[in-house]
Amino acid sequence: MFVNGDLNPKNDTIDQAILKLVANSFSSDLLNSVCNLLGGITFDEKHRISGAKAIMLPYALRHSTVFQDSLAEKWELKLTDFLLQYASNIIRTSLWTYETFAIESANGREQLIR
């Protein structure tokens, strides 16, 4: 998922509050491990992240028991439903699921074979 928005404290909407919490949770000490998850990073005078145009939130599912995999699939469907209905003036979401990736990979493979 990608979150696009401006992290400057211009207003106090719930979206702004969420984005500020995300930005404040990262310090420069953690930057090396999270820099691949953020895009369009800006820093304040103390070298803390003060803004980001995008954040990627990866998650891994279907690597366990059949029961846990079925729970993961239900969770993924709920997340997908939520993101498809989510509306914000400053946050734009996009999502790619494992199944989507697997289907697209298979389609690409079939086209390469032809």
PyMOL commands that set and color helices and strands:
alter all, ss='L'
color gray80, all
select helices_A, chain A and resi 14-24+28-37+66-85+98-113
alter helices_A, ss='H'
color red, helices_A
select strands_A, chain A and resi 38-39+42-43+49-51+54-55
alter strands_A, ss='S'
color yellow, strands_A
deselect
rebuild
show_as cartoon
